[in-house]
Amino acid sequence: MVLKDINFSPYPAWHRWDPAAWLRVSGPDALSFLQGQCSQDLRPLRNGDAAATYGLWLSLKGKVVGESFVLRGGAPDEFWIGSYFTPAATLLARLEAFLIADEVTLEDQTAAWTGLSILATAPEGPPAGPDAFRFPGRRLAAGNVEWVGRREVAAALPPPGHELDAARMKLLRLDAGLPAIPEEFGPADLPQEAGLEDAAVSFQKGCYLGQEVMARLKAMGQVRRQLWRVAGEGDVAPAPGTPLRGPEDRPAGEVRGAAADGRGGWIGLAMISLLHAPADGRLLLPGEARPSVHRRPAP
């Protein structure tokens, strides 16, 4: 971890957040419809083997439109879709485009819900209930716990521990190598380019949108680009889209997201062409004569 000053015990660190999307999906065909759209196998939700699962919403070409958790609701034919970063409008447009004869109702309830990310080695916090969900999150490489509830329920909760602001949460996320979708990783990218195939793609389920591309990539075993964890010196982090160069001044990729670490440096994520990736992981920013950016090892 880059942020070694955070002590997660004995009291949990926490962060209040509002979902970018919180959608209710209901109806007799809700599960079968979502199963044919999401990259992850959702059948464990119905079987009761899982309360939530994390998956992607892909295009026909296998590119990443959005990400979300899919959660089992209180009724047999009720499910919820919740996302950290993908807007509700994006997910609704993606789903409605393929909603034809299915008996499914989509409702945007984003404004009525809020979240609490609990970051601790032994997470504590409020339980789930009729108006709240509790499920494994994706804030850290090692995971965390998310609690999402209706605003009136959340307003009555006492603060459970040390609060972290949005800037610190972004640093934690970048340090873990987790891109914000689709802001930092999206419609031009394949899941495998960010190593999302293990966490968010099922290769055992039946057909879903983008499944043929996922199967071909698994058979090929490689992609031409890769999202790197990178770092550099300086109090100002490079803006998204900043080009990076490799050996012999060849274009190597671009910064997708970065933030100053408060210690005279910055950390970030960069999409790199494997064809032009330097063997030593050293990269140059525009106008530089010597590499000042380096690849960081996986957490």
C-alpha positions, 0 to 999 in steps of 0.5 A: 500500500502507498498509504501506509499511514492508514490504520484499519484497526481496531476501529474501521475506516469508512467512507460515505458515498452515493452510488452512480447507479442504483436500479431496481429490476423486477418481473418474472423474466428479470433473472433470465434477462440479466443473465443474458446481459451481464458478463458474470453468472447470476444464477447463484443469486437465485439459488441463495448461494450469493447475495451479490456478484460483480460483473460488467456490461459489454458491447457486442464487440466485448468492450466495457460499457459499464460495471456494477454489482447485481444483488438479490432483492427481497422478492423472488423476482427482484434484483438490484444493480448498483455501481460506484462509477457508471451512471444510471443513465448509461446502464439503463440505456444499455439494458433498455436497448435489449429489452424487447419481449421480456416481462421486466421492469427497470426503475431508477432509484439512485437518488433514494439510496446512499452507501457506506464503504467499510475498510477494515481487516475485520469489518464491522458496521450496520447490518442488512435489512429490508431497506439496506444491503451489505455485500463484498466491495471493490475498494481495495485489492484485498476487498472491503464491505459495502453497506447501501441503504435508503437515505432515511435509514442511513441518516440514523446511523452513527459514524462507525469509525475513522472517516476517509474523504473522496480524495483518499479513497481515490488514492486507495483505488489507484493504489489497488489498480482498480479503474473507475469505469467508464471514466478511466476504462470503458467503451474502447477497452476489453476486460482482459486489458485491466485484468478483470476477467477473473473478477467479473467475467464468467466462462462457464455460463451460457450466452450473453452480450459480448460472450463470443469475444470473451471466449476468443480472447480466452482461447488466444490467451493475450491482448495487445494492451494492458492497464499498468499501475504507474507512479512518478515524482512531482506534486501535480499528477498528469491529466487523463489522456497525457501521452507516455513514451517508451524506448526510442521515443515511441508512443507507448500509451496514455495516463487514464487516471492519476492523483498526487499522493501528498508525499511529493509524488503521484500514483495512477493508471496508464493504458500501455501498448505491449508492443512498445512497452519498455522492458524496464517499465520506465516511461517518459512524459511529454517534454522529458528527456529522461524517464520519470514514470515507472511501472509499479508491481501488482499489489 
